[in-house]
Amino acid sequence: MIVNQRWGFSAIIAAVVGVGVGILIAVLAGLGSGSRLIIGVGVGLLIGGALLAIFDRVIVRPLTRPRPGSPAYDPETGEPLHRDATSTLLGWSLEVWTLILVGFGILVVGVGVVMYLARV
């Protein structure tokens, strides 16, 4: 299954919102062309990673924490079931997606800086 617990789409939404904010910042700062725009996209990915980390810690974790007193049981094995948010989009947790967004953002900023310095 691609998406489990419906939290995986938050990684995509955080990436899109972050890139949009990064491009908006680059355009408003007058940097909206070529390699500078690439740097804006990278900064946007960093912003998206930060948004996803905040969303994970403030909303997802409290909602997916097992609640005492209301366990559900598997009818075949009889073992208690609990909510598990460790698998979200493509089987990776939101923590992993945060690291992916931040890592890819650092990579894109680095490529943009190298492209900018190569033109100067």
N, C-alpha and C positions, 0 to 999 in steps of 0.2 A: 504494500500500500504506500502511495506516495505521501499522503498527508495523514498523520495520526493525531488525534486530540484537537484538530483544527487550529493549532497554534503555529503551524509551519508557515502559513500565509503571512504571518507577522514579519517574518524575515524578508519576504519579497516586498511587503509594504514599507518596511524600514529602509530597505535599499533604495526603492523608488523615491520616497520622500527625502532621504538624505542626498541623493544625487540631484534632485530638483532644487533643494536648498543650496547645495554647492554651486550649481550652475547659476542660480539666481544671485548668489553672492558675487560670483565672478563677473557676471554681466553688470550688476550694479556698481561694482568697483572699477569698471572700465577695462576689465581683463578678459572680455569674452571673445577671444579669437585664438585659434591655433593651440599652441602648447600651454598657454595660460588657462584655456578652457579645460584642457585635460587635467591640469592641477586642480581646478575647481571641481571636476568630477571626482578626483581622488579624495579631496577634502570632504565632499558630499558622502562618499562611502564611509569615511571615518565618522561623520556625523550620524549616518545610518547605523553603524555599529554601536555607537553610544546610545542611540535611541532604543535599539533592540536590547541592549544590556539592561537599561532602565526598565523597559517593559517586562523583561523576563523576571527581574528581581522584585518589582513592585506589584505586578498583576499575576503573572503566570504561576510563580512558585507558591504564593499563598492560596491560590485557587486549586492547585493540584496536590497540595499537602494532604495526606490521609487524615480523615476526621475520626476521632475516637468515638465509639459508641454506635456507629452506623456502618459496620462492615457488610460487604456483599460477599457471597460465597459462590465459588465455581460449582455448578451442579454435578459435574463429573468427578472432580477430585475432592471436593469439600473444603478446599483451601480458601482462605479469605482473599478477596480481590481488593486491589487498591488502584487509585488513579496513578498513572505514570506518565510524566511529561518528558521522559528521557528521549523519546523518539518522536520527532516532529516532521520535518521536511526531508525526504530522502533518507530517513532513518537517523538523522543527526539532531542533536539537541539544539536549543536556542543558544546555548553557550558556544557550541561549535560554530554556529552561523555567525555569532558575534565576532569570533576570531577570524572567520573567513572574510567577513566584510572589512574588518580592520586591516587584515593582512593584504587583501586586494587593494584597499585604499592606499596603504603605504606604497605598494608596488606602482600603482597608477601615478601617485604624486612623484615618485622617483623617476618614472619614465617621462613625465611632463617636465620635471626640472632638467633632466638630461637633454630633452628636445629643446628647451628654452636656452640652455647654455651652449648647445651646438650651433644655434643661430646667431649668438652674440659674438 
